Amino acid sequence: MTAKFNKSAWVAELVATLSLGWPLILTNVAQNALMTTDVILMGWIGSGALAAGALGTNLYFAFLIFGIGLVSAVSPIVAEELGRKRHSVREVRRTVRQGFWAAITVAVPIWIVSWNGEFLLLAMGQEPLLAHEAGQYIRALQWSLLPFLLYLVLRSFLAALERPGWPLIIVLIAVPVNLGAAYCFMFGKFGMPHLGLIGAGVGTVISSTFMFVALALVTILDPKLRRYHIFGRFWRPDWPRYRTLWRIGVPIGLTLAFEVTIFNAAALLMGRIGANELAAHAIALQIASFCFMMPFGLSQATTVRVGRAYGAQDAAGVTRAGWTSFVLATSFMIVTASLMLFTPRLLLSAFLDLNDPNNAAVIGFAVSFLVMAAIFQLADASQAVGAGMLRGLQDTRVPMIYAAVGYWGIGLPLGVVLAFGTELRGIGIWIGLATGLAVVASLMLWRWTRRDTLGLVTAVPRDVQEAFAS
């Protein structure tokens, strides 16, 4: 019997994927909670602070997402090496070290740009007072970038080792750390200065630094991790490996940026249609984003599982790892899509008083938007896991092009035409989003199914060979 029909192998892959995936999913949810606590506290200050905070966060995140994508390349590279050589230490350490170097490299230009956030917001036509407050907030928030990226390097390292428990524990602790620090600095409690909105940025710096320091201590003190000596000879360069990380990581960062920014653009377009439509859009998107944490976590697990099989030159293992995550993710999204279709008002009751007549217009728009969100749930899961599968094969450049074409070449223009050229209005924007996701998902899966023909499984990139041979 071939490996393709080996039931026990598929069951083992399912168990391994779930064991790795669920902590990654919960870690993503907890990291989302870090931002949610800041938003809640901003609301306590007032609507002006909330608006400025949202504006600053969106601008900052547009740059942060590229750095996140860049350092996430550590995961497939380490996974490939461990698949090729199970007890590899030196090569793993050098990859993580260059991940740190990449984080430092990308942080500097982002700091420079972020420091001028107020100028950028004014250039975008934002109200001067709002731009000033958002700019001051970004100047505090930006210093969380480097410790957060360094934390992500270590998190990617532990994910590749299939030991995601420690990052989950640490980020769960970081949520109250962030809440406490932000509360103290925003409102001047317990002897801390009263910084207002800037205090939220200070709190994020403290919690991000905590996450990195805590995870660094784990890698130093844990007997099973200590042998890697992750911080040993930190100053020593490994230029072939450094170039490999950028070759794989830059397309990942741009892919994520294309996806995130199309949703930012959709919100701006929705704001031009009407305030009620914008509010309904924000609620529907928040529900969809929460559901997305599951396939997003599975995509990270897929990258590791596929990467390990790729390194071991196990074509059957690559197949099992990819399709197992795909089935899990799409099955979950079928459930969430059903909830959106059949119980939309129940979901909306967490955000709005359904009995308040003042909310009737927003509720009506949100129900219609949730129908569209239900439709693109499967496409969203497919593109996320599809990207994760291809990243496990260290195939990131072509998927980046797919994302650019699908999101910005097809999805956004279609949404604009339907929203402002027809009577569809907000629904037109959601049709554009769903179409963009469907196009990207179809292209990702097409490439995945042709991986053997395209030589993605058997051919290890030359610069990867040079990096590990040096």
C-alpha positions as CSV (number, residue, x, y, z in Angstrom):
1,M,0.0,0.0,0.0
2,T,1.4,3.4,-0.9
3,A,1.9,6.2,1.6
4,K,-1.0,8.1,0.0
5,F,-3.5,5.5,1.3
6,N,-1.7,4.7,4.5
7,K,-4.4,5.4,7.1
8,S,-2.1,5.3,10.1
9,A,0.2,7.9,8.5
10,W,-2.7,10.2,7.8
11,V,-4.0,9.8,11.4
12,A,-0.5,10.5,12.7
13,E,-0.3,13.6,10.6
14,L,-3.7,14.8,11.8
15,V,-2.6,14.4,15.5
16,A,0.7,16.1,14.8
17,T,-1.0,19.0,13.0
18,L,-3.6,19.5,15.8
19,S,-0.9,19.3,18.5
20,L,1.1,22.0,16.8
21,G,-1.8,24.0,15.5
22,W,-4.1,24.6,18.5
23,P,-1.4,26.4,20.6
24,L,-0.5,28.6,17.6
25,I,-4.2,29.4,17.1
26,L,-4.6,30.3,20.8
27,T,-1.4,32.4,20.7
28,N,-2.8,34.4,17.7
29,V,-6.1,34.9,19.6
30,A,-4.1,36.1,22.7
31,Q,-2.0,38.5,20.6
32,N,-5.2,39.9,19.2
33,A,-6.4,40.4,22.7
34,L,-3.4,42.6,23.4
35,M,-4.7,45.1,20.8
36,T,-8.3,44.7,22.0
37,T,-7.3,45.8,25.6
38,D,-5.7,48.9,24.2
39,V,-8.8,49.8,22.2
40,I,-11.0,49.4,25.3
41,L,-8.8,51.7,27.3
42,M,-8.7,54.2,24.5
43,G,-12.4,54.3,24.5
44,W,-12.3,55.1,28.2
45,I,-10.4,58.3,27.4
46,G,-12.9,59.4,24.8
47,S,-14.0,59.1,21.2
48,G,-11.2,61.4,20.0
49,A,-8.5,59.3,21.6
50,L,-10.1,56.2,20.2
51,A,-10.1,57.6,16.7
52,A,-6.5,58.8,16.9
53,G,-5.4,55.5,18.3
54,A,-7.2,53.6,15.5
55,L,-5.6,55.9,12.9
56,G,-2.1,55.5,14.4
57,T,-2.4,51.7,14.9
58,N,-3.5,51.2,11.3
59,L,-0.6,53.2,9.9
60,Y,1.9,51.6,12.1
61,F,0.6,48.1,11.4
62,A,1.0,48.7,7.7
63,F,4.7,48.8,8.3
64,L,4.8,46.2,11.1
65,I,3.2,43.5,9.0
66,F,6.1,43.5,6.5
67,G,8.6,42.9,9.4
68,I,6.3,40.1,10.7
69,G,6.4,38.4,7.3
70,L,10.2,38.9,7.0
71,V,11.1,37.2,10.3
72,S,8.5,34.5,9.9
73,A,10.8,33.0,7.2
74,V,12.8,31.6,10.2
75,S,10.1,28.9,10.6
76,P,10.3,27.2,7.1
77,I,14.1,27.4,7.0
78,V,14.5,25.8,10.4
79,A,11.8,23.2,9.7
80,E,13.5,22.3,6.4
81,E,16.8,21.8,8.2
82,L,15.3,19.7,11.0
83,G,13.6,17.6,8.4
84,R,16.9,17.1,6.6
85,K,18.9,16.5,9.8
86,R,16.7,15.8,12.8
87,H,19.3,16.7,15.5
88,S,20.7,19.7,13.7
89,V,22.0,22.4,16.2
90,R,24.6,24.6,14.5
91,E,22.5,25.3,11.4
92,V,19.4,26.0,13.4
93,R,21.3,28.4,15.7
94,R,22.8,30.3,12.8
95,T,19.4,30.6,11.1
96,V,17.8,32.0,14.3
97,R,20.8,34.4,14.7
98,Q,20.3,35.8,11.2
99,G,16.6,36.1,12.0
100,F,17.6,38.5,14.8
101,W,19.9,40.3,12.4
102,A,17.0,40.7,9.9
103,A,14.7,42.0,12.7
104,I,17.3,44.7,13.6
105,T,17.9,45.6,10.0
106,V,14.2,46.1,9.1
107,A,13.4,47.9,12.4
108,V,15.7,50.9,11.6
109,P,13.9,52.1,8.5
110,I,10.5,51.4,10.0
111,W,11.5,53.5,13.1
112,I,12.5,56.4,10.8
113,V,9.3,56.3,8.9
114,S,7.1,55.9,12.0
115,W,8.8,58.8,13.7
116,N,7.3,60.9,10.9
117,G,3.8,59.4,11.2
118,E,2.1,62.8,11.8
119,F,3.6,64.1,8.5
120,L,2.3,61.0,6.6
121,L,-1.2,61.3,8.0
122,L,-1.3,65.0,7.1
123,A,-0.2,64.1,3.6
124,M,-3.1,61.6,3.5
125,G,-5.5,64.4,4.2
126,Q,-6.3,63.6,7.9
127,E,-7.6,66.3,10.3
128,P,-4.5,68.1,11.8
129,L,-5.4,67.6,15.5
130,L,-6.2,63.9,14.9
131,A,-3.0,63.4,12.9
132,H,-0.9,65.1,15.7
133,E,-2.4,62.9,18.4
134,A,-1.9,59.7,16.3
135,G,1.6,60.8,15.4
136,Q,2.6,61.2,19.1
137,Y,1.0,57.8,19.9
138,I,3.0,56.1,17.0
139,R,6.3,57.7,18.4
140,A,5.7,55.8,21.6
141,L,4.3,52.6,20.0
142,Q,7.2,52.2,17.5
143,W,9.7,51.2,20.1
144,S,7.7,48.0,20.6
145,L,8.7,46.9,17.1
146,L,12.1,45.4,17.7
147,P,11.3,43.4,20.9
148,F,8.2,42.1,19.2
149,L,10.0,41.0,16.1
150,L,12.7,39.4,18.2
151,Y,10.0,37.6,20.1
152,L,8.5,36.4,16.8
153,V,11.9,35.0,15.7
154,L,12.1,32.9,18.9
155,R,8.4,31.9,18.4
156,S,9.1,30.8,14.9
157,F,12.1,28.8,16.2
158,L,10.0,27.0,18.8
159,A,7.2,26.4,16.2
160,A,9.7,24.7,13.9
161,L,10.8,22.6,16.8
162,E,7.0,21.8,17.3
163,R,7.2,23.2,20.8
164,P,4.6,26.0,20.7
165,G,3.5,25.8,24.3
166,W,6.0,28.3,25.8
167,P,5.0,31.2,23.4
168,L,1.3,30.6,24.3
169,I,2.0,30.7,28.0
170,I,4.0,33.9,27.7
171,V,1.6,35.7,25.5
172,L,-1.3,34.8,27.9
173,I,0.7,36.4,30.7
174,A,1.5,39.4,28.5
175,V,-2.2,40.3,28.1
176,P,-2.6,41.3,31.8
177,V,0.9,42.8,31.7
178,N,-0.1,45.0,28.8
179,L,-3.4,45.9,30.4
180,G,-1.8,46.9,33.7
181,A,1.0,48.9,32.1
182,A,-1.3,50.7,29.7
183,Y,-3.8,51.5,32.4
184,C,-1.1,52.9,34.7
185,F,0.5,55.1,32.1
186,M,-2.7,56.2,30.3
187,F,-4.4,57.3,33.5
188,G,-1.5,58.1,35.8
189,K,-2.2,55.4,38.3
190,F,0.2,54.1,41.0
191,G,2.6,56.9,40.7
192,M,3.0,56.7,36.9
193,P,2.8,59.8,34.7
194,H,-0.5,60.6,33.1
195,L,0.3,60.1,29.4
196,G,-3.2,59.6,27.9
197,L,-3.1,57.9,24.5
198,I,0.7,57.8,24.6
199,G,0.5,55.5,27.6
200,A,-1.1,52.9,25.4
201,G,2.1,52.9,23.3
202,V,4.2,52.7,26.4
203,G,2.2,49.7,27.6
204,T,2.8,47.9,24.3
205,V,6.5,48.5,24.6
206,I,6.5,47.0,28.0
207,S,4.5,44.0,27.1
208,S,6.5,43.3,23.9
209,T,9.7,43.6,25.8
210,F,8.3,41.2,28.4
211,M,7.4,38.6,25.7
212,F,10.9,38.7,24.2
213,V,12.8,38.6,27.5
214,A,10.6,35.8,28.9
215,L,11.0,33.7,25.7
216,A,14.7,34.4,25.6
217,L,15.0,33.1,29.2
218,V,13.1,30.0,28.2
219,T,15.5,29.2,25.4
220,I,18.4,29.7,27.8
221,L,17.1,27.8,30.8
222,D,15.0,25.0,29.3
223,P,17.3,21.9,29.2
224,K,15.9,20.8,25.8
225,L,16.5,24.2,24.3
226,R,19.7,25.2,26.0
227,R,21.8,23.0,23.7
228,Y,21.0,25.3,20.7
229,H,22.9,28.2,22.4
230,I,20.7,30.6,20.4
231,F,22.5,33.7,21.6
232,G,26.0,32.3,21.1
233,R,28.3,34.3,18.9
234,F,25.5,36.7,18.1
235,W,27.9,39.1,16.4
236,R,29.1,36.5,13.9
237,P,27.6,37.0,10.4
238,D,26.4,34.3,8.0
239,W,25.8,36.2,4.8
240,P,24.5,33.3,2.6
241,R,21.9,32.4,5.3
242,Y,21.1,36.1,5.8
243,R,20.4,36.5,2.1
244,T,18.3,33.3,2.1
245,L,16.1,34.6,4.9
246,W,15.5,37.8,3.0
247,R,14.8,36.0,-0.2
248,I,12.1,33.9,1.5
249,G,10.9,36.5,4.0
250,V,10.5,39.6,1.8
251,P,7.8,38.0,-0.4
252,I,6.0,36.8,2.7
253,G,6.0,40.3,4.1
254,L,4.7,41.8,0.9
255,T,2.0,39.0,0.6
256,L,0.8,39.9,4.1
257,A,0.9,43.6,3.3
258,F,-1.1,43.2,0.2
259,E,-3.8,41.3,2.1
260,V,-3.9,43.6,5.1
261,T,-3.9,46.8,3.1
262,I,-6.8,45.8,0.9
263,F,-8.9,45.5,4.1
264,N,-7.7,48.9,5.2
265,A,-8.6,50.3,1.8
266,A,-12.0,48.7,2.0
267,A,-12.7,50.5,5.3
268,L,-11.7,53.8,3.8
269,L,-14.0,53.2,0.9
270,M,-16.8,52.1,3.2
271,G,-16.4,55.4,5.1
272,R,-17.1,57.3,1.9
273,I,-20.4,55.4,1.5
274,G,-21.8,56.2,4.9
275,A,-21.2,56.1,8.7
276,N,-23.7,53.3,9.2
277,E,-22.2,51.1,6.5
278,L,-18.7,51.8,8.0
279,A,-19.8,50.7,11.5
280,A,-21.5,47.6,10.1
281,H,-18.4,46.8,8.1
282,A,-16.2,47.1,11.2
283,I,-18.4,44.7,13.2
284,A,-18.7,42.1,10.4
285,L,-15.0,42.3,9.7
286,Q,-14.2,41.8,13.4
287,I,-16.3,38.7,13.5
288,A,-14.7,37.4,10.3
289,S,-11.2,38.2,11.6
290,F,-11.8,36.3,14.9
291,C,-12.8,33.3,12.9
292,F,-9.7,33.7,10.7
293,M,-7.5,33.0,13.7
294,M,-8.1,29.3,13.2
295,P,-7.0,28.9,9.6
296,F,-4.2,31.4,10.2
297,G,-2.8,29.3,13.0
298,L,-3.2,26.2,10.9
299,S,-1.3,27.8,8.1
300,Q,1.6,28.4,10.5
301,A,1.5,24.8,11.5
302,T,1.3,23.7,7.9
303,T,4.5,25.6,7.1
304,V,6.3,23.7,9.7
305,R,4.9,20.2,8.9
306,V,5.4,20.7,5.2
307,G,8.8,22.1,5.8
308,R,9.9,19.1,7.8
309,A,8.7,16.7,5.2
310,Y,10.3,18.9,2.5
311,G,13.7,18.7,4.3
312,A,13.4,15.0,4.6
313,Q,12.6,14.7,0.9
314,D,9.4,12.9,1.8
315,A,7.0,13.7,-1.0
316,A,4.2,11.7,0.6
317,G,4.7,13.5,3.9
318,V,4.5,16.8,2.1
319,T,1.1,15.8,0.6
320,R,-0.3,14.6,3.9
321,A,0.8,17.7,5.8
322,G,-0.7,20.1,3.3
323,W,-4.0,18.4,2.7
324,T,-4.6,17.6,6.4
325,S,-4.4,21.3,7.3
326,F,-6.5,22.3,4.3
327,V,-9.3,19.9,5.3
328,L,-9.2,21.0,9.0
329,A,-9.3,24.7,8.1
330,T,-12.1,24.5,5.5
331,S,-14.2,22.2,7.8
332,F,-14.0,24.8,10.6
333,M,-14.9,27.6,8.2
334,I,-17.9,25.7,7.0
335,V,-19.1,25.8,10.6
336,T,-18.4,29.5,11.1
337,A,-20.0,30.4,7.7
338,S,-23.1,28.5,8.8
339,L,-23.3,30.6,11.9
340,M,-23.0,33.8,9.9
341,L,-25.7,32.7,7.5
342,F,-28.2,31.3,10.0
343,T,-27.6,33.2,13.3
344,P,-26.3,36.6,12.3
345,R,-28.3,38.5,14.9
346,L,-26.9,36.3,17.6
347,L,-23.4,37.2,16.6
348,L,-24.2,40.9,16.3
349,S,-25.7,40.9,19.8
350,A,-22.2,40.8,21.2
351,F,-21.5,44.3,19.7
352,L,-24.9,46.0,19.5
353,D,-28.2,46.3,21.4
354,L,-30.5,44.6,19.0
355,N,-33.6,46.2,20.6
356,D,-32.3,49.8,20.3
357,P,-34.1,51.4,17.2
358,N,-31.1,53.6,16.8
359,N,-29.0,50.6,15.8
360,A,-31.5,49.3,13.2
361,A,-29.7,50.6,10.2
362,V,-26.3,49.3,11.3
363,I,-27.8,45.9,12.1
364,G,-29.4,45.7,8.7
365,F,-26.2,46.4,6.9
366,A,-24.2,44.1,9.2
367,V,-26.5,41.2,8.5
368,S,-26.0,41.6,4.8
369,F,-22.3,42.0,5.2
370,L,-22.1,38.8,7.3
371,V,-23.8,36.9,4.4
372,M,-20.9,38.0,2.2
373,A,-18.4,37.2,5.0
374,A,-19.9,33.7,5.1
375,I,-19.3,33.2,1.4
376,F,-15.6,34.2,1.6
377,Q,-14.9,32.1,4.7
378,L,-13.9,29.1,2.6
379,A,-11.8,31.3,0.3
380,D,-10.1,33.0,3.2
381,A,-9.2,29.6,4.8
382,S,-8.0,28.2,1.5
383,Q,-5.7,31.1,0.7
384,A,-4.2,31.2,4.2
385,V,-3.5,27.4,4.3
386,G,-2.4,27.5,0.6
387,A,0.1,30.1,1.4
388,G,1.3,28.2,4.4
389,M,1.8,25.0,2.4
390,L,3.8,26.8,-0.3
391,R,5.9,28.5,2.4
392,G,6.8,25.1,3.8
393,L,8.3,24.5,0.3
394,Q,10.1,27.8,0.6
395,D,8.1,29.0,-2.4
396,T,7.1,32.6,-1.6
397,R,7.9,34.8,-4.7
398,V,5.1,33.6,-7.0
399,P,2.5,33.5,-4.2
400,M,3.4,37.1,-3.6
401,I,2.6,37.9,-7.2
402,Y,-0.7,36.0,-6.9
403,A,-1.6,38.1,-3.8
404,A,-0.8,41.4,-5.6
405,V,-2.9,40.4,-8.6
406,G,-5.8,38.9,-6.7
407,Y,-6.2,41.6,-4.0
408,W,-5.1,44.8,-5.8
409,G,-5.5,43.9,-9.4
410,I,-8.9,42.2,-9.2
411,G,-10.5,42.4,-5.8
412,L,-10.2,46.1,-5.0
413,P,-11.0,47.5,-8.5
414,L,-14.0,45.2,-8.7
415,G,-15.2,46.4,-5.3
416,V,-14.9,50.0,-6.3
417,V,-16.8,49.5,-9.5
418,L,-19.6,47.6,-7.8
419,A,-19.8,50.0,-4.8
420,F,-19.8,53.3,-6.7
421,G,-20.9,52.3,-10.2
422,T,-24.0,50.3,-9.2
423,E,-26.6,50.3,-6.4
424,L,-24.7,47.6,-4.5
425,R,-22.8,50.2,-2.4
426,G,-21.3,48.4,0.7
427,I,-22.2,44.9,-0.6
428,G,-20.1,45.7,-3.7
429,I,-17.0,46.2,-1.6
430,W,-17.6,42.9,0.1
431,I,-18.1,41.2,-3.3
432,G,-14.7,42.6,-4.3
433,L,-13.1,41.3,-1.1
434,A,-14.6,37.9,-1.6
435,T,-13.6,37.7,-5.2
436,G,-10.0,38.7,-4.5
437,L,-9.7,36.1,-1.8
438,A,-11.2,33.5,-4.1
439,V,-8.8,34.3,-6.9
440,V,-5.7,34.1,-4.6
441,A,-7.0,30.9,-3.0
442,S,-7.5,29.3,-6.5
443,L,-4.0,30.3,-7.6
444,M,-2.4,29.1,-4.4
445,L,-4.1,25.7,-4.6
446,W,-3.4,25.4,-8.3
447,R,0.3,25.9,-7.7
448,W,0.2,23.5,-4.7
449,T,-1.4,20.7,-6.9
450,R,1.3,21.2,-9.5
451,R,4.2,21.3,-7.0
452,D,5.8,18.1,-8.5
453,T,5.5,19.4,-12.1
454,L,7.0,22.7,-11.1
455,G,9.8,21.0,-9.2
456,L,8.9,22.6,-5.9
457,V,9.3,19.4,-3.8
458,T,12.5,18.0,-5.2
459,A,14.5,21.1,-5.9
460,V,16.2,22.7,-2.9
461,P,17.1,26.3,-3.9
462,R,20.8,26.9,-4.6
463,D,21.2,29.7,-2.0
464,V,19.7,27.4,0.7
465,Q,22.3,24.7,-0.2
466,E,25.1,27.3,0.0
467,A,23.8,28.7,3.3
468,F,23.8,25.3,5.1
469,A,27.1,24.2,3.4
470,S,28.9,27.3,4.6
